[in-house]
Amino acid sequence: MARDEINAFLGAGTVYQGQLSFQGAVRIDGNFVGEVHSEGTLIVGKDANVEGQVRVGQLILSGRVTGEVVAQRKVILHRTGNLNGNLSTPVLVMEEGAVIEGRITMQPSEKTE
């Protein structure tokens, strides 16, 4: 898979409820309520709104996430990113302007060399 390849896309104006499991990368630009489970990358666009439990390998956040987030590798919050809930990740990258309201837990990845 190419580095920038997105396997699925929930576009602006879409509303989805339920459970999302995937491999690779998925981008959400609409509204999603439910659970997300993957070892891949979840990209949340700047106009997106995600509510629920997110457990992914990596989260790239430009929009809004409300709920518990567990990322196995990394979380990147762009300046428009807003996370309201608890976050657990070994690596957190935040641009100036990004907002987190909740508890942050950072522990080394379980896969150490």
VMD Tcl script that draws the C-alpha trace (Angstrom):
set ca {
  {0.00 0.00 0.00}
  {1.31 3.45 -0.89}
  {1.93 5.77 2.03}
  {-0.87 8.19 1.04}
  {-3.36 5.54 -0.11}
  {-6.78 5.72 1.55}
  {-8.79 2.48 1.53}
  {-12.19 4.02 2.38}
  {-13.69 7.48 2.56}
  {-16.79 8.76 4.38}
  {-17.36 12.10 2.65}
  {-18.71 15.42 3.92}
  {-22.45 15.32 4.51}
  {-22.51 11.61 5.33}
  {-23.87 10.35 8.64}
  {-22.90 6.87 9.80}
  {-23.71 4.96 12.98}
  {-22.25 1.63 13.99}
  {-18.94 -0.16 14.05}
  {-16.04 0.51 11.69}
  {-13.18 -1.97 11.29}
  {-10.56 -1.61 8.58}
  {-7.01 -2.26 7.41}
  {-4.76 0.44 5.98}
  {-6.17 3.98 6.14}
  {-9.68 5.43 6.32}
  {-10.66 9.10 6.08}
  {-13.83 10.49 7.65}
  {-15.08 13.93 6.58}
  {-18.70 13.44 7.69}
  {-20.31 12.41 10.98}
  {-19.66 9.06 12.61}
  {-21.15 7.73 15.85}
  {-20.03 4.37 17.21}
  {-16.84 2.34 17.53}
  {-13.73 2.35 15.37}
  {-11.26 -0.55 15.63}
  {-8.15 -0.93 13.49}
  {-4.39 -1.29 13.56}
  {-4.30 1.15 10.65}
  {-4.62 4.93 10.35}
  {-7.81 6.92 10.93}
  {-7.84 10.39 9.36}
  {-10.51 12.76 10.68}
  {-10.98 15.74 8.36}
  {-11.42 19.31 9.61}
  {-15.22 19.34 9.21}
  {-15.72 15.80 10.57}
  {-17.32 14.86 13.86}
  {-16.62 11.43 15.42}
  {-18.34 10.31 18.63}
  {-17.58 7.07 20.44}
  {-14.68 4.76 21.13}
  {-11.67 4.94 18.80}
  {-8.97 2.24 18.95}
  {-6.51 2.57 16.08}
  {-2.83 2.28 15.24}
  {-2.58 5.97 14.37}
  {-4.99 8.92 14.51}
  {-4.57 12.05 12.41}
  {-7.08 14.59 13.70}
  {-8.10 17.85 12.04}
  {-11.77 17.74 13.08}
  {-13.55 16.78 16.29}
  {-13.51 13.51 18.27}
  {-15.63 13.03 21.38}
  {-14.94 9.88 23.37}
  {-12.13 7.56 24.41}
  {-9.16 7.32 22.04}
  {-6.47 4.63 22.20}
  {-3.75 4.80 19.54}
  {-1.09 2.09 19.50}
  {1.55 4.16 17.65}
  {0.81 7.86 17.39}
  {-1.74 10.70 17.51}
  {-1.28 13.83 15.40}
  {-3.51 16.81 16.19}
  {-3.52 19.53 13.57}
  {-4.35 23.12 14.56}
  {-8.08 22.61 13.87}
  {-8.18 19.33 15.84}
  {-10.38 19.04 18.91}
  {-10.40 15.98 21.19}
  {-12.90 15.84 24.04}
  {-12.21 12.68 26.04}
  {-9.45 10.50 27.37}
  {-6.42 9.77 25.19}
  {-3.88 6.96 25.48}
  {-0.92 6.88 23.07}
  {2.88 6.50 23.22}
  {3.46 9.51 20.90}
  {1.48 12.77 20.74}
  {2.16 15.51 18.19}
  {0.13 18.74 18.55}
  {0.13 21.85 16.45}
  {-0.49 25.20 18.11}
  {-4.26 25.75 18.30}
  {-5.23 22.10 18.76}
  {-7.42 21.39 21.81}
  {-7.61 18.40 24.15}
  {-10.14 18.30 26.98}
  {-9.61 15.17 29.04}
  {-6.90 12.96 30.50}
  {-3.80 12.03 28.51}
  {-1.87 8.84 29.24}
  {1.43 8.30 27.44}
  {3.25 5.01 27.86}
  {5.89 3.44 25.62}
  {4.60 1.20 22.88}
  {4.33 -2.47 23.87}
  {6.53 -3.38 20.89}
  {9.96 -2.33 22.10}
  {13.18 -3.32 20.41}
}
mol new
graphics top color blue
foreach p $ca { graphics top sphere $p radius 0.5 }
foreach p [lrange $ca 0 end-1] q [lrange $ca 1 end] { graphics top cylinder $p $q radius 0.2 }
display resetview
